[in-house]
Amino acid sequence: MAKVVVLGAGISGHTSVSYLSKYLKKGHEVVMVSPNSNFQWVPSNIWVGVGLMTPDQVKFKLAPVYKKMGVDYKQALAMAIHPEGDAENEKGFVVIKYVSEDNKDVEEKVTYDYLVNATGPKLNFEATEGLGPKKFTQSVCTYDHAAHAWSNLQAAFDKMEKGERQTFLVGTGHPMATCQGAAFEYILNIAFEINKRKLNHLADLWWITNEYELGDFGMGGAYVKQNGYITPTKIFTESILKEYGVRWIKQAGVSKVEKGVVHYETLDGELSTKEFDFAMLIPGFAGAGMKAFDKQGNDISTTVFAGNGMMKVDADYNAKPYEEWSAKDWPLIYQSTGYKNIYAAGIAFAPPHSMSKPMQSPNGTKIFPTPPRTGMPSGVIGKIVAQNIIHQIKTGKTDHPHEASMAKMGAACIVSAGYGIRKGQAAVMTVNPIVQDWEKYPKWGRNINDTVGVVGTAGHWMKLFMHYMFIYKAKAKPFWWLIPE
């Protein structure tokens, strides 16, 4: 009998536990540890943030789904990993913390044969002074953040209805933040709602980003096929922002937020400010904050985790110049470097290097996006990690027949504006591979035939359909496994 413990019920962890529970039915134990009681379909939080969906439409309770799957669900926070066990336990175990029925903090040791770390990111608002929904800016990173953003956005719209001009500032809130795509989608939806209300004459829309050029999206930009022409994503992105009446500030690292004003530094070292009435800025991401200890109780966190708190896996983390980095540096199976029965999936694994060229200002401030790993890549990685563990348990072998390098994996991104069957449009961009491979594709870095950009209503329908399709899949409805990640 084998026991597999998965930490984190986000897209990657939930995908892993779904496959593990399906294919390890007899004589094995699958455990999910997550502090969250709900699953959320994160891509649709954008619609919550503009009042087009409610939080209940993008989330559901996890307990009934895991009961149906036969998964032992523990609503708790993973605090520390002991991969070698201790004096009392020969097996590795995780220390989890939860609140008991009598409202006391309780710690528990959960042993495992295999461990999947899919904790996702810590939303590192505190890395930028004044950032976040508890301070001066909004967020759409969670459904409750998005609902709070909508409440404040409504207030801004009400002021506009009374003739008061409003400045909207959307983008990245840290010099090395990622998830530009989510922020980009949000500002387009704000623009759509303003236009729908015929309030354009009272709106100043601004995009602020740490990208060197617009359309970088943390993956070094791309060249896409569009209407028979090959276009850099810089042109693709700029044209969309212009169409929606959005101006921009690029190469900007936000350092501080005060009420109604953002402080930022540009790559040329200039220190500037930008006033706003409403701001939604994506925070930097960090690891979940777990510790790791050896059998003697010594802290080995720096061995197991990278400096950002994310787990080291089968990647090349050796420091070398950007020009020497390769697609081959990226992990294939997401196995811990020190412990063969531990894996990290989704945002929980440490990328070996950025996809965008590292940049810093004359003041030494690093200003460039870190690699995106959300959505489709997280789901695919979560699946192959589960498949490899299932293979090892069923065969007794230690090989990994399933691989998912982001340097071989394609992905699709749909940036939708508006909502409904007849209203709204979307920019659809596909890239293959996600990480540039300049050896295999020396001209474009990617397969230009599979890297495409299209704007239109069909993409919007696709995003709407995907919302319901992936909620269906996540609820483990009949034949859920036939729906791709």
Rosetta blueprint (number, residue, H / E / L):
1 M L
2 A L
3 K E
4 V E
5 V E
6 V E
7 L E
8 G L
9 A L
10 G L
11 I H
12 S H
13 G H
14 H H
15 T H
16 S H
17 V H
18 S H
19 Y H
20 L H
21 S H
22 K H
23 Y H
24 L L
25 K L
26 K L
27 G L
28 H L
29 E E
30 V E
31 V E
32 M E
33 V E
34 S E
35 P L
36 N L
37 S L
38 N E
39 F E
40 Q E
41 W L
42 V H
43 P H
44 S H
45 N H
46 I H
47 W H
48 V H
49 G L
50 V L
51 G L
52 L L
53 M L
54 T L
55 P H
56 D H
57 Q H
58 V H
59 K E
60 F E
61 K E
62 L H
63 A H
64 P H
65 V H
66 Y H
67 K H
68 K H
69 M H
70 G L
71 V L
72 D E
73 Y E
74 K E
75 Q E
76 A L
77 L E
78 A E
79 M E
80 A E
81 I E
82 H E
83 P L
84 E L
85 G L
86 D L
87 A L
88 E L
89 N L
90 E L
91 K L
92 G L
93 F E
94 V E
95 V E
96 I E
97 K E
98 Y E
99 V E
100 S L
101 E L
102 D L
103 N L
104 K L
105 D E
106 V E
107 E E
108 E E
109 K E
110 V E
111 T E
112 Y L
113 D L
114 Y E
115 L E
116 V E
117 N E
118 A L
119 T L
120 G L
121 P L
122 K E
123 L E
124 N E
125 F H
126 E H
127 A H
128 T L
129 E E
130 G L
131 L L
132 G L
133 P L
134 K L
135 K L
136 F L
137 T L
138 Q E
139 S L
140 V L
141 C L
142 T L
143 Y H
144 D H
145 H H
146 A H
147 A H
148 H H
149 A H
150 W H
151 S H
152 N H
153 L H
154 Q H
155 A H
156 A H
157 F H
158 D H
159 K H
160 M H
161 E H
162 K L
163 G L
164 E L
165 R L
166 Q E
167 T E
168 F E
169 L E
170 V E
171 G E
172 T E
173 G L
174 H L
175 P L
176 M L
177 A L
178 T L
179 C L
180 Q H
181 G H
182 A H
183 A H
184 F H
185 E H
186 Y H
187 I H
188 L H
189 N H
190 I H
191 A H
192 F H
193 E H
194 I H
195 N H
196 K H
197 R L
198 K L
199 L L
200 N H
201 H H
202 L H
203 A E
204 D E
205 L E
206 W E
207 W E
208 I E
209 T L
210 N L
211 E L
212 Y L
213 E L
214 L L
215 G L
216 D L
217 F L
218 G L
219 M L
220 G L
221 G L
222 A L
223 Y E
224 V E
225 K E
226 Q E
227 N L
228 G L
229 Y E
230 I E
231 T E
232 P E
233 T H
234 K H
235 I H
236 F H
237 T H
238 E H
239 S H
240 I H
241 L H
242 K H
243 E H
244 Y L
245 G L
246 V E
247 R E
248 W E
249 I E
250 K L
251 Q L
252 A E
253 G E
254 V E
255 S E
256 K E
257 V E
258 E E
259 K L
260 G L
261 V E
262 V E
263 H E
264 Y E
265 E E
266 T E
267 L L
268 D L
269 G L
270 E L
271 L E
272 S E
273 T E
274 K E
275 E E
276 F L
277 D L
278 F E
279 A E
280 M E
281 L E
282 I E
283 P L
284 G E
285 F E
286 A E
287 G L
288 A L
289 G L
290 M L
291 K E
292 A E
293 F E
294 D L
295 K L
296 Q L
297 G L
298 N L
299 D E
300 I L
301 S H
302 T H
303 T H
304 V H
305 F E
306 A L
307 G L
308 N L
309 G L
310 M L
311 M E
312 K L
313 V E
314 D L
315 A L
316 D L
317 Y L
318 N L
319 A L
320 K L
321 P L
322 Y H
323 E H
324 E H
325 W L
326 S L
327 A H
328 K H
329 D H
330 W L
331 P L
332 L L
333 I L
334 Y L
335 Q E
336 S E
337 T L
338 G L
339 Y L
340 K L
341 N L
342 I E
343 Y E
344 A E
345 A L
346 G H
347 I H
348 A H
349 F E
350 A L
351 P L
352 P L
353 H L
354 S L
355 M L
356 S L
357 K L
358 P L
359 M L
360 Q E
361 S L
362 P L
363 N L
364 G L
365 T L
366 K E
367 I L
368 F L
369 P L
370 T L
371 P L
372 P L
373 R L
374 T L
375 G L
376 M H
377 P H
378 S H
379 G H
380 V H
381 I H
382 G H
383 K H
384 I H
385 V H
386 A H
387 Q H
388 N H
389 I H
390 I H
391 H H
392 Q H
393 I H
394 K H
395 T H
396 G L
397 K L
398 T L
399 D L
400 H L
401 P L
402 H L
403 E L
404 A L
405 S L
406 M L
407 A L
408 K L
409 M L
410 G L
411 A E
412 A E
413 C E
414 I E
415 V E
416 S E
417 A E
418 G L
419 Y L
420 G L
421 I L
422 R L
423 K L
424 G L
425 Q E
426 A E
427 A E
428 V E
429 M E
430 T E
431 V E
432 N L
433 P L
434 I L
435 V L
436 Q L
437 D L
438 W L
439 E L
440 K L
441 Y L
442 P L
443 K L
444 W L
445 G L
446 R L
447 N L
448 I L
449 N L
450 D L
451 T L
452 V E
453 G E
454 V E
455 V E
456 G E
457 T H
458 A H
459 G H
460 H H
461 W H
462 M H
463 K H
464 L H
465 F H
466 M H
467 H H
468 Y H
469 M H
470 F H
471 I H
472 Y H
473 K H
474 A H
475 K L
476 A L
477 K L
478 P L
479 F L
480 W H
481 W H
482 L H
483 I L
484 P L
485 E L
